Amino acid sequence: MVEYNYFKYKLSRFQETHIKNLKHTEYINEISDNNIDDWIHNTCILILCIQQIICILCFHLAFAISNQHYHRPSKSFLSLLIRWRLSSSSFKCLRYRLKSSYYIQAFHTDNRYGFTYGKLELISMMEFVKYMLLYSQLLMFVCQNFLRIQWK
């Protein structure tokens, strides 16, 4: 429960900072529209872009860590399951045994549960690296075309 509250706290902090960053994104758009070419403005744009990438990384890391926690074996649940098996086998306990066996079957299969990219795959650090490479290629493409337009 503590991990859930910590994750909820971090998510709310991320949302607060991300909403505050909307004005910075508008600032970047204004600079690019007015073709301001000053080293101070370029430094500000660079700092804001780095900050946005770090925010994306932290948000993604939080989801990847929470997905790992979903699949971590629950010691208390397994000890409870052992106590049920050692107790008398009455019909009353059958319902709990079926629920617990379904839980174990669901969480220890190849179909992993957790936060996903839509219908694609589970969010993990390996998937983040793949999407970050695509994102960086897109940024390089946009910067390259933007610089060509500015130099003409």
Summary of the structure (lengths in Angstrom):
residues: 152
radius of gyration: 24.0
end to end distance: 58.0
largest distance: 83.5
contacts: 328
relative contact order: 0.08
helix: 79%
strand: 1%
